[in-house]
């Protein structure tokens, strides 16, 4: 009888990667005020953070998870273009502005794409060594 893989599980290695990236993101938000690391490196890292957070708890193959993460990131950026936070009346809510954001930038889409490319490269190397 073939053993069925669980959809939900805990992957300690992915969780530790996500936690480390989260800490770096918080440090960037608190202490970096430049015009490169904070906006661009932060956006590259945020998609990697999302990917590894989901991977920590869900058994999803690399390609569908990477594509899903990228599409989710594009969706959030699209919501920013349409000023979604303002449309739903939360423009004065700090959490909504941080989580959803309120400034669309084409460069962010490029940063998200670069982040997912990094994920795919890392995951391919990881799979080759397993």
RAVEN-V732121 format. One record per residue. N is the residue number from 1. SS is DSSP state (alpha for helix, beta for strand, coil for the rest). PHI is phi in whole degrees, 0 to 359 (* if undefined). Layout:
N & SS & PHI
N & SS & PHI
This chain:
1 & coil & *
2 & coil & 282
3 & coil & 279
4 & coil & 278
5 & coil & 282
6 & coil & 283
7 & coil & 285
8 & beta & 253
9 & coil & 197
10 & coil & 249
11 & coil & 251
12 & alpha & 300
13 & alpha & 297
14 & alpha & 295
15 & alpha & 297
16 & alpha & 294
17 & alpha & 297
18 & alpha & 299
19 & alpha & 297
20 & alpha & 296
21 & alpha & 294
22 & alpha & 300
23 & alpha & 298
24 & alpha & 299
25 & alpha & 298
26 & alpha & 296
27 & alpha & 297
28 & alpha & 299
29 & alpha & 297
30 & alpha & 277
31 & alpha & 239
32 & coil & 253
33 & coil & 234
34 & coil & 281
35 & coil & 250
36 & coil & 231
37 & alpha & 298
38 & alpha & 300
39 & alpha & 282
40 & alpha & 266
41 & alpha & 298
42 & alpha & 301
43 & alpha & 288
44 & alpha & 298
45 & alpha & 291
46 & alpha & 295
47 & alpha & 289
48 & alpha & 294
49 & alpha & 301
50 & alpha & 299
51 & alpha & 304
52 & alpha & 287
53 & alpha & 294
54 & alpha & 296
55 & alpha & 298
56 & alpha & 297
57 & alpha & 237
58 & beta & 233
59 & coil & 270
60 & coil & 237
61 & coil & 299
62 & alpha & 304
63 & alpha & 299
64 & alpha & 296
65 & alpha & 291
66 & alpha & 296
67 & alpha & 296
68 & alpha & 298
69 & alpha & 296
70 & alpha & 295
71 & alpha & 297
72 & alpha & 300
73 & alpha & 296
74 & alpha & 298
75 & alpha & 299
76 & alpha & 299
77 & alpha & 295
78 & alpha & 296
79 & alpha & 299
80 & alpha & 295
81 & alpha & 302
82 & coil & 272
83 & coil & 50
84 & alpha & 303
85 & alpha & 301
86 & alpha & 291
87 & alpha & 300
88 & coil & 264
89 & coil & 78
90 & coil & 247
91 & coil & 297
92 & coil & 260
93 & coil & 269
94 & alpha & 300
95 & alpha & 298
96 & alpha & 298
97 & alpha & 293
98 & alpha & 285
99 & alpha & 289
100 & coil & 270
101 & coil & 85
102 & coil & 214
103 & coil & 234
104 & coil & 283
105 & coil & 211
106 & alpha & 301
107 & alpha & 298
108 & alpha & 296
109 & alpha & 298
110 & alpha & 294
111 & alpha & 298
112 & alpha & 298
113 & alpha & 296
114 & alpha & 299
115 & alpha & 301
116 & alpha & 290
117 & alpha & 298
118 & alpha & 299
119 & alpha & 302
120 & alpha & 297
121 & alpha & 297
122 & alpha & 297
123 & alpha & 294
124 & alpha & 296
125 & alpha & 295
126 & alpha & 295
127 & alpha & 293
128 & alpha & 292
129 & alpha & 270
130 & coil & 278
